[in-house]
């Protein structure tokens, strides 16, 4: 009989945490590919690193079909969920909280991470719902001295008489978002100055301010100033007409400040994004720019060179290929830039 083993631990400064439930209950039934894929996803999540189906296939010398089969296995075991777009393309992977297999039988899916280009864990934001105000609520709001004056001023800004629905929206700003009279006044001014008089737009701006904790006109003005005209031009280039959320603005500012791209490079990425997808446009555009940054793109001429290289690589696809797995793997690795592969990568994350 063998003697018990003593396990010693050194310092682990760079470690990936794996659930004990996974080790005790899931690991024994998984095959080699399934284990590698799941552990690698956890590794990428922990390090906030970019990954994709093709990257994982290259990492372990599997085919993309092998990776997809492994993902399906873990989805069946409720350790992750997979998102698809309308064309049945894989667009997101969510790692789920690991629990006992018995507990997961009736588990409600609660995503904790999406393997998109920037794998950053953010808690879901609470939904702010607009109450169903009664006619008495509306009447009391209109007759209050302060709000009566506010409604008059708003009508002057908009150049029209407010409808009951629009008055209820202003009541919502005051009652639920806790905006002061001065902040509501500034909100309307802010939107009208940008030729945005539609109350759906005004409400979106109000909600974004509430999410950022803005409670005074001074704070709102400071927030507005930090987004220069280029930010709004990029929003428009991505098909967005709303005021940028903090996450959207962070993406745009990163492209210019951290990655160091000039506006013409960013607009080129935006144009390709809009032509390629209707969903996840910020993530898609971000992945294009991150790839360009990695390939030392500084001018539009650099992009043309990458496109030309991609075209030459595509032309070789129609030549006879050796059928061995190793040859296929090496052939894939020779492609230094493949825009279609890039599109797959983005939509698979």
C-alpha positions as CSV (number, residue, x, y, z in Angstrom):
1,X,0.0,0.0,0.0
2,X,1.4,3.4,-1.0
3,X,1.8,6.0,1.7
4,X,-0.2,9.3,1.6
5,X,1.2,12.2,-0.4
6,X,2.0,15.5,1.2
7,X,1.3,18.4,-1.1
8,X,3.3,21.6,-0.6
9,X,2.5,25.0,-2.0
10,X,4.9,27.7,-3.1
11,X,3.8,31.3,-3.7
12,X,1.5,31.6,-6.7
13,X,1.8,35.2,-7.9
14,X,0.2,34.5,-11.3
15,X,-2.6,31.9,-10.8
16,X,-6.0,31.1,-12.3
17,X,-8.7,30.1,-9.8
18,X,-10.7,27.0,-10.6
19,X,-13.9,26.0,-8.7
20,X,-13.7,23.0,-6.5
21,X,-17.0,21.9,-7.9
22,X,-15.4,21.7,-11.3
23,X,-12.5,19.6,-10.0
24,X,-14.7,17.3,-7.9
25,X,-17.7,16.8,-10.2
26,X,-17.0,17.9,-13.8
27,X,-13.4,17.2,-14.5
28,X,-13.5,13.4,-14.3
29,X,-16.0,13.1,-17.2
30,X,-14.4,15.6,-19.6
31,X,-12.0,14.6,-22.4
32,X,-8.7,16.3,-23.1
33,X,-10.0,18.9,-25.5
34,X,-13.0,19.8,-23.3
35,X,-10.7,20.3,-20.3
36,X,-8.2,22.4,-22.2
37,X,-10.9,24.7,-23.7
38,X,-12.6,25.3,-20.4
39,X,-9.4,26.0,-18.4
40,X,-8.2,28.3,-21.1
41,X,-11.4,30.3,-21.1
42,X,-11.0,30.8,-17.3
43,X,-7.4,31.8,-17.9
44,X,-8.3,34.4,-20.5
45,X,-11.1,35.7,-18.3
46,X,-8.8,36.0,-15.3
47,X,-6.2,37.9,-17.2
48,X,-8.7,40.1,-19.1
49,X,-7.1,39.0,-22.4
50,X,-8.5,38.7,-25.9
51,X,-9.3,35.3,-27.3
52,X,-11.3,33.7,-30.0
53,X,-12.3,30.3,-31.5
54,X,-9.4,30.4,-33.9
55,X,-6.9,31.4,-31.2
56,X,-7.9,28.5,-29.0
57,X,-7.7,26.1,-31.9
58,X,-4.2,27.3,-32.7
59,X,-3.1,27.2,-29.0
60,X,-3.8,23.5,-28.7
61,X,-3.5,22.4,-32.3
62,X,-7.2,21.5,-32.6
63,X,-9.6,22.4,-35.4
64,X,-12.2,25.1,-34.8
65,X,-14.9,22.3,-34.9
66,X,-13.1,20.6,-32.0
67,X,-13.3,23.9,-30.0
68,X,-17.0,24.3,-30.9
69,X,-17.8,20.7,-29.8
70,X,-16.0,21.4,-26.5
71,X,-18.1,24.6,-26.0
72,X,-21.3,22.7,-26.7
73,X,-20.3,20.1,-24.1
74,X,-19.8,22.7,-21.4
75,X,-23.0,24.5,-22.5
76,X,-24.9,21.2,-22.0
77,X,-23.3,20.9,-18.6
78,X,-24.4,24.5,-17.8
79,X,-20.9,25.8,-17.2
80,X,-21.3,28.3,-20.0
81,X,-23.8,29.7,-22.4
82,X,-23.4,30.6,-26.1
83,X,-25.0,33.5,-27.8
84,X,-25.8,33.5,-31.6
85,X,-27.0,36.3,-33.9
86,X,-29.9,36.0,-36.3
87,X,-27.7,34.3,-38.9
88,X,-26.7,31.6,-36.3
89,X,-23.2,32.9,-36.0
90,X,-21.6,32.6,-32.6
91,X,-21.2,36.1,-31.1
92,X,-20.7,35.5,-27.3
93,X,-19.5,33.1,-24.7
94,X,-20.7,33.5,-21.1
95,X,-18.9,31.6,-18.3
96,X,-21.5,30.7,-15.7
97,X,-21.1,30.4,-11.9
98,X,-20.0,26.8,-11.2
99,X,-22.1,24.9,-8.7
100,X,-22.9,21.3,-7.8
101,X,-24.3,19.3,-10.7
102,X,-27.4,18.7,-8.6
103,X,-27.8,22.4,-8.0
104,X,-27.4,23.3,-11.7
105,X,-30.4,21.1,-12.8
106,X,-32.8,24.0,-12.2
107,X,-30.3,26.8,-12.3
108,X,-31.2,30.1,-13.9
109,X,-28.5,31.2,-16.3
110,X,-26.6,34.2,-14.7
111,X,-23.6,35.2,-16.9
112,X,-20.5,36.4,-15.1
113,X,-18.3,37.1,-18.1
114,X,-18.4,37.4,-21.9
115,X,-15.4,36.6,-23.9
116,X,-15.4,39.7,-26.0
117,X,-12.4,41.7,-27.1
118,X,-12.2,43.4,-23.7
119,X,-13.1,40.8,-21.1
120,X,-14.0,43.1,-18.3
121,X,-16.4,42.0,-15.6
122,X,-19.1,44.5,-14.9
123,X,-22.1,43.9,-12.7
124,X,-25.4,44.4,-14.5
125,X,-26.9,47.8,-14.1
126,X,-30.3,48.0,-12.4
127,X,-33.1,48.8,-14.7
128,X,-34.9,52.1,-14.0
129,X,-38.6,51.8,-14.7
130,X,-40.9,54.7,-15.4
131,X,-44.0,54.5,-13.1
132,X,-47.5,54.6,-14.5
133,X,-48.6,58.0,-13.2
134,X,-52.3,58.7,-12.7
135,X,-54.1,61.8,-13.8
136,X,-54.1,63.0,-10.2
137,X,-50.3,62.7,-10.1
138,X,-50.0,64.6,-13.3
139,X,-52.4,67.3,-12.1
140,X,-50.6,67.8,-8.8
141,X,-47.2,68.0,-10.6
142,X,-48.5,70.6,-13.1
143,X,-50.1,72.8,-10.4
144,X,-47.0,73.0,-8.1
145,X,-45.5,76.4,-8.4
146,X,-41.9,75.4,-9.2
147,X,-42.8,72.7,-11.7
148,X,-45.5,74.9,-13.4
149,X,-42.7,77.4,-14.2
150,X,-40.4,74.6,-15.3
151,X,-43.0,73.2,-17.7
152,X,-43.6,76.7,-19.2
153,X,-39.8,77.1,-19.7
154,X,-39.5,73.7,-21.3
155,X,-42.3,74.5,-23.8
156,X,-40.4,77.7,-24.7
157,X,-37.3,75.7,-25.4
158,X,-39.1,73.1,-27.5
159,X,-41.4,75.6,-29.2
160,X,-44.6,73.5,-28.5
161,X,-47.1,72.6,-25.9
162,X,-46.1,69.5,-23.9
163,X,-48.3,66.4,-24.2
164,X,-49.4,64.5,-21.1
165,X,-46.8,61.8,-22.0
166,X,-44.0,64.3,-22.1
167,X,-45.1,65.9,-18.8
168,X,-45.1,62.4,-17.2
169,X,-41.5,62.0,-18.5
170,X,-40.5,65.2,-16.8
171,X,-42.2,64.0,-13.6
172,X,-40.2,60.8,-13.9
173,X,-37.0,62.9,-14.0
174,X,-38.0,64.6,-10.8
175,X,-39.7,61.8,-8.9
176,X,-37.5,58.7,-9.8
177,X,-34.2,60.1,-11.0
178,X,-34.3,62.9,-8.4
179,X,-33.3,65.6,-10.8
180,X,-33.6,69.1,-9.4
181,X,-35.5,71.8,-11.3
182,X,-32.2,73.4,-12.3
183,X,-30.9,70.1,-13.6
184,X,-34.0,69.3,-15.7
185,X,-33.8,72.9,-17.1
186,X,-30.2,72.3,-18.1
187,X,-31.0,68.8,-19.5
188,X,-33.6,70.3,-21.9
189,X,-31.2,73.1,-22.9
190,X,-28.4,70.6,-23.5
191,X,-30.5,68.5,-25.8
192,X,-32.1,71.4,-27.7
193,X,-28.6,73.0,-28.3
194,X,-27.8,69.7,-30.1
195,X,-31.0,69.9,-32.2
196,X,-32.4,66.9,-30.2
197,X,-36.0,67.7,-29.2
198,X,-37.4,64.2,-29.2
199,X,-38.3,63.1,-25.7
200,X,-36.9,59.6,-26.3
201,X,-33.5,61.1,-26.8
202,X,-33.9,63.5,-23.9
203,X,-34.9,60.5,-21.6
204,X,-31.8,58.5,-22.8
205,X,-29.6,61.4,-21.8
206,X,-31.3,61.7,-18.4
207,X,-30.8,58.0,-17.7
208,X,-27.1,58.2,-18.7
209,X,-26.6,61.1,-16.3
210,X,-28.4,59.2,-13.6
211,X,-26.1,56.2,-14.1
212,X,-23.1,58.5,-13.8
213,X,-24.4,60.0,-10.5
214,X,-24.9,63.5,-12.0
215,X,-27.0,65.7,-9.7
216,X,-26.1,69.3,-10.6
217,X,-25.9,71.3,-13.8
218,X,-22.3,71.9,-13.1
219,X,-21.5,68.2,-13.1
220,X,-23.5,67.7,-16.3
221,X,-21.6,70.5,-18.0
222,X,-18.3,69.0,-16.9
223,X,-19.3,65.6,-18.3
224,X,-20.4,67.1,-21.6
225,X,-17.1,68.9,-22.1
226,X,-15.0,65.8,-21.7
227,X,-16.6,64.4,-24.9
228,X,-15.3,66.6,-27.7
229,X,-16.8,66.7,-31.2
230,X,-14.7,63.7,-32.4
231,X,-16.5,61.5,-29.9
232,X,-19.9,62.4,-31.3
233,X,-18.6,62.0,-34.9
234,X,-17.4,58.5,-34.1
235,X,-20.7,57.7,-32.5
236,X,-22.4,58.8,-35.7
237,X,-19.9,56.8,-37.8
238,X,-21.0,53.7,-35.9
239,X,-24.6,54.4,-36.5
240,X,-25.3,55.8,-33.0
241,X,-27.4,58.9,-32.5
242,X,-27.6,58.8,-28.7
243,X,-25.4,60.6,-26.2
244,X,-22.4,58.2,-25.5
245,X,-22.7,56.1,-22.4
246,X,-19.6,55.9,-20.2
247,X,-18.6,52.5,-21.7
248,X,-19.0,53.8,-25.3
249,X,-17.0,57.0,-24.5
250,X,-14.3,54.9,-22.8
251,X,-13.9,52.8,-26.0
252,X,-13.6,55.9,-28.2
253,X,-11.1,57.7,-25.9
254,X,-9.0,54.6,-25.6
255,X,-8.7,54.4,-29.4
256,X,-7.2,57.8,-29.6
257,X,-5.4,58.1,-26.3
258,X,-4.1,54.7,-25.5
259,X,-3.8,53.1,-29.0
260,X,-2.8,56.5,-30.4
261,X,-4.9,56.3,-33.6
262,X,-5.7,59.5,-35.6
263,X,-9.4,60.1,-36.5
264,X,-9.0,58.8,-40.1
265,X,-7.9,55.4,-38.9
266,X,-10.7,55.2,-36.4
267,X,-13.3,56.2,-39.0
268,X,-11.9,53.5,-41.4
269,X,-12.5,50.9,-38.7
270,X,-16.0,52.3,-38.1
271,X,-16.8,52.0,-41.7
272,X,-15.7,48.4,-41.9
273,X,-17.6,47.6,-38.7
274,X,-20.9,49.1,-40.0
275,X,-20.5,47.1,-43.2
276,X,-19.8,43.9,-41.3
277,X,-22.3,43.8,-38.4
278,X,-25.4,45.4,-36.8
279,X,-24.6,44.1,-33.4
280,X,-21.7,44.6,-30.9
281,X,-20.3,47.4,-33.0
282,X,-18.1,48.9,-30.3
283,X,-16.6,45.5,-29.5
284,X,-16.1,44.7,-33.2
285,X,-14.5,48.1,-34.0
286,X,-12.3,47.8,-30.9
287,X,-11.0,44.4,-32.0
288,X,-10.2,45.8,-35.5
289,X,-8.2,48.7,-33.9
290,X,-6.5,46.4,-31.4
291,X,-5.3,44.2,-34.2
292,X,-4.2,47.1,-36.3
293,X,-2.3,48.4,-33.3
294,X,-0.6,45.0,-32.9
295,X,0.4,45.2,-36.6
296,X,1.9,48.7,-36.1
297,X,-0.6,50.5,-38.3
298,X,0.0,54.2,-38.2
299,X,-1.4,55.4,-41.5
300,X,-4.1,54.4,-43.9
301,X,-1.3,53.2,-46.3
302,X,-0.4,50.6,-43.7
303,X,-4.0,49.3,-43.8
304,X,-3.8,49.0,-47.6
305,X,-0.6,46.9,-47.2
306,X,-2.4,44.6,-44.8
307,X,-5.4,44.3,-47.2
308,X,-3.1,43.5,-50.1
309,X,-1.4,40.8,-48.0
310,X,-4.7,39.4,-47.1
311,X,-5.7,39.3,-50.8
312,X,-2.5,37.4,-51.7
313,X,-3.1,34.9,-48.9
314,X,-6.7,34.4,-50.0
315,X,-5.5,33.6,-53.5
316,X,-3.3,30.8,-52.2
317,X,-6.4,29.1,-50.7
318,X,-7.4,27.7,-54.1
319,X,-4.1,26.0,-54.6
320,X,-3.8,22.3,-53.8
321,X,-3.1,21.6,-50.1
322,X,-1.5,18.8,-48.2
323,X,-4.2,17.0,-46.2
324,X,-2.2,16.3,-43.1
325,X,-3.3,18.1,-39.9
326,X,0.2,19.5,-39.3
327,X,0.3,21.0,-42.7
328,X,-3.1,22.6,-42.2
329,X,-2.0,24.0,-38.9
330,X,1.2,25.5,-40.4
331,X,-0.7,26.9,-43.3
332,X,-3.1,28.8,-41.0
333,X,-0.2,30.2,-39.0
334,X,1.4,31.7,-42.1
335,X,-1.5,34.2,-42.5
336,X,-0.3,37.3,-40.8
337,X,-3.5,39.3,-41.5
338,X,-6.9,37.9,-42.5
339,X,-9.8,40.3,-42.3
340,X,-12.4,37.6,-42.7
341,X,-10.8,35.6,-39.9
342,X,-10.8,38.8,-37.9
343,X,-14.5,39.1,-38.4
344,X,-15.0,35.5,-37.2
345,X,-12.9,36.2,-34.2
346,X,-15.0,39.2,-33.2
347,X,-18.3,37.6,-33.7
348,X,-17.2,34.5,-31.8
349,X,-16.3,36.6,-28.8
